[in-house]
Each structure stands twice: as structure tokens, then as C-alpha cells.
Amino acid sequence: MELWRIFGEALEPGETRRLSLRVPMGGLPNQGQTLLDGRKRADYEMPAILVNGAKPGKTLLVTAGIHSGEYNGIPATIRVARELDPERMSGRAILLPCVNTSGFWTMHPRTLPEDDFNLNGQYPGNPDGTVGERLADFFVREIFPQVDFILDFHGGSRGERMTPLAFFPTHAPVREAALAAGMAMNIGFLIESQATKGEYSYAAASMGIPGLLVERGEGYFCDPEWVEDDRRDLLLLLDHLGISPAPAGMRDTALKRRVFREAIYLEAAREGVWHPAVKKDQAIQKGQRLGTLEDLFGDVLETVYAEHDGHVLYLNCGLAAPKGELLVAYAVAASEA
């Protein structure tokens, strides 16, 4: 294994290094990253752990906290980073446990507070743009060319009830590698995704890098069991990629892994009070009532029905539904493996 040069650092084989990764934001009006006390920082900073294995192999990028209120992947990534032994590794890992640090510390629920940029939906960014655009561009230019696989941790947002799942890219050059990696993890629902503008999905569609987006947890909570499940999945992925061996028996061989061709997202056509009629992880049939949208007098504004047979992935249980709010998402056409 040779010296690893990345982000201005040089790591020897068998070395782990922690650093504050800085993305330049100079020249922006009001400067870049928002700090907890409201001050601005000229560079956007996020924690990074770089692990250079003693032997050659693949490089894995792990990101968490891209949506700052989706927590489970953050401690899971931190724990795995502390467990990895570079002397036993064949390959490298770039671990970014909290990408949207300004959103995390200011408790902004999802996007970057500086410019409302969605780091999972607005790639490829712009080197001369806003804070979020510059972050996305930094990933495209400085990080993606260094890696062979991407794992991006997410979770349920406000009011969401969620079945643990993973999205994998539909693009032919990377589809099978991503699906095989998902099959190696303890996730029962694997959904083929047409997305092209998110972090992992842009890398897959535009740069030919396979990856997975894992969703686990709900309601902006951080349950220890969800954290442990994310940790196990990351260790299983490292094992699958041949980078670092996972403990024996970690993969759940009894779990049925189902593959779905797409996910259907139904949103509120107008603002209303949402009353779901189904639960997460429930099989549904075409034409089945999924819920009703009412006004504050209890009059029905809209009844939402399933357009296909499928399985409920996640749904909004938060009552208030502004126009455009996600009401329910379900997967279509399953197979088992």
C-alpha cells in the first residue's frame, strides 16, 4: 500500500487521521458557514476520519447528517470509525459523520440553514455559488473521484413513520454492484431509484460510482437500536467490499430481502389535516384508501388511494400537511431474495 494523498494530507499505510475538513467559502456575501452563536465562518468545516489500510483495496465514502435532523447515522459512523483497525484493512475509508454541521448545531431540520440547499437533491453544485452549491461542487471535484463506493445515511423526518430501507441506483453500469451490496446488509427493503441529483445518486448517474442511501429511524429521534443497526450495516458493507472483516454472524440470514422496482410518493395537493388509513410496513392493493385530507372543520378535501399494489415504506403521521407535503410513500413490485 502506498502513501495516500487527499485533502492536503498524506497518510501512511496503516494510519488513521482525524481532521476538520475545510471547504473554502471566501467571497460570499456575509461569508459562509453559520455558527451556533450566529457568527459566520469563511470556510465550511465538517469532521472527517481518514483510514488508510495496510493493504490495497477499494475506497468507501460514508456520509451522515446530510439532512441535519436525521441522526442515527451520525453516531453509527463515529463508532465504526473508532473500531476500524487500519492494520487489518485492505483499502481505505473516508468517514464524514456530520456533513451539514451548521444545520446540526442550529437544529435546522433538513437543509443547510445558510441557503436552504438540499445536499440530497441539488447536485452538482457550483464552485462560485452559495454555501450549499460550493459544498456539492467540492464533493464532485475533490471526493467522488477518490472513491469506489458511497454509503449515505438518512432517517425519518418530522412526523414520519418509516420502514428501514435502502435505495440503490437504477443506472446499468452500477446497479448490480449497488444491489449486491444492499443484499449483504441487514435491510429488508431495497428500492430501485431513478434519482440523479442527490449525493450518492449524482455520483452513480454522472460518475459511475455505485452507492446506497440507507433510511432508518423516524420523527427526528435517535434511538440506540437504530444506531446499532446502522453500525452493523456499515460493518457488513466494509466486509462485502473486502475492506475490513465483519464479526461472524453479524448478517441476518433469516431476514427476507425484498427488491422493489420503484417508490411512489404521494403529496398533498392542497393544505389540509392528514389522517392516514395505513401503517408503515403494510402491504396494500391498488385502489386501497391510504388516507384522507380534511380541513379544520372536518370536511374531506381529498381522499388518497393507492395507484398500484405495493408496500408502505413511510408515511406522515404529523397531522398538519401543507401543500406539497409528503403524505405516504410506497414501493411497487417486490421480489424476494
Residue, then its C-alpha position, 0 to 999 in steps of 0.5 A: m500500500e502506498l502513501w495516500r494523498i487527499f485533502g492536503e494530507a498524506l497518510e501512511p499505510g496503516e494510519t488513521r487521521r482525524l481532521s476538520l475538513r475545510v471547504p473554502m467559502g471566501g467571497l460570499p456575501n456575509q461569508g459562509q458557514t453559520l455558527l451556533d452563536g450566529r457568527k459566520r465562518a469563511d470556510y465550511e468545516m465538517p469532521a472527517i476520519l481518514v483510514n488508510g489500510a495496510k493493504p490495497g483495496k477499494t475506497l468507501l465514502v460514508t456520509a451522515g447528517i446530510h439532512s441535519g435532523e436525521y441522526n442515527g447515522i451520525p453516531a453509527t459512523i463515529r463508532v465504526a470509525r473508532e473500531l476500524d483497525p487500519e492494520r487489518m484493512s485492505g483499502r481505505a475509508i473516508l468517514l464524514p459523520c456530520v456533513n451539514t454541521s451548521g444545520f446540526w448545531t442550529m437544529h435546522p431540520r433538513t437543509l443547510p440553514e445558510d441557503d436552504f440547499n438540499l445536499n440530497g437533491q441539488y447536485p452538482g453544485n457550483p464552485d462560485g455559488t452559495v454555501g450549499e452549491r460550493l459544498a456539492d461542487f467540492f464533493v464532485r471535484e475533490i471526493f467522488p473521484q477518490v472513491d469506489f463506493i458511497l454509503d449515505f445515511h438518512g432517517g425519518s423526518r418530522g412526523e414520519r413513520m418509516t420502514p428501514l430501507a435502502f435505495f440503490p441506483t437504477h443506472a446499468p453500469v452500477r446497479e448490480a454492484a449497488l444491489a449486491a451490496g444492499m443484499a449483504m446488509n441487514i435491510g429488508f427493503l431495497i428500492e430501485s431509484q431513478a434519482t440523479k441529483g442527490e449525493y450518492s445518486y449524482a455520483a452513480a448517474s454522472m460518475g459511475i460510482p455505485g452507492l446506497l442511501v440507507e433510511r432508518g429511524e423516524g420523527y427526528f429521534c435517535d434511538p440506540e437500536w437504530v444506531e446499532d443497526d446502522r453500525r452493523d450495516l456499515l460493518l457488513l458493507l466494509d466486509h462485502l467490499g473486502i475492506s475490513p472483516a465483519p464479526a461472524g454472524m453479524r448478517d441476518t440470514a433469516l431476514k427476507r430481502r425484498v427488491f422493489r422496482e420503484a417508490i411512489y410518493l404521494e403529496a398533498a395537493r392542497e393544505g389540509v389535516w392528514h389522517p392516514a388509513v395505513k401503517k408503515d410496513q403494510a402491504i396494500q392493493k391498488g385502489q386501497r384508501l391510504g388516507t384522507l385530507e380534511d380541513l379544520f372543520g372536518d370536511v374531506l378535501e381529498t381522499v388518497y388511494a393507492e395507484h398500484d399494489g405495493h408496500v408502505l415504506y413511510l408515511n406522515c403521521g404529523l397531522a398538519a400537511p401543507k401543500g406539497e407535503l409528503l403524505v405516504a410513500y410506497a414501493v411497487a413490485a417486490s421480489e424476494a431474495 
